[in-house]
Amino acid sequence: MTGERALVIVDAANVVGSVPDGWWRDRRGAAERLRDSLVPYAADGLPGQAGPVEIVLVVEGAARAVASVPGVRVEAAPGSGDDLIVALAAAARGARSCLVVTADRELRQRAEAHGARCAGPRTVRPLPPRRD
């Protein structure tokens, strides 16, 4: 692996869907909020992945219109978001470290077959505080 920044690929649909906060009423807005919350990770890194990192947020469906911002590149999947995530992980293989953030078991297996490490949505989206 070269000294190039590690690649962090975030499965937007899976991460957004991991918290039942009404995301289904505004899928694009939910993806934009997730994108914005990822910006600090570009410089600071993630648990188990020191920064700086390149963050790619893969969107699909109603979230395809979400734009990139400094620190987070947004890739709109022309078809399956999972297929694009696997293609990005495959392209990184051997060139640099790759972390895929998703809870989707099948996607994890496909990404790991290309040398990617995987982590769950809580890596980038901590659960809200409990109200007791």
Protein Blocks (a to p, Z undefined) as FASTA:
>chain_A
ZZbdcdddddfklmmmmpcghlmmommlmmmmmmmmmmmmmmnopehiacddddddddeh
jllmpccdehiacdddfblfklmmmmmmmmmgokaccddddfbfklmmmmmmnopacddf
klmmccddddZZ
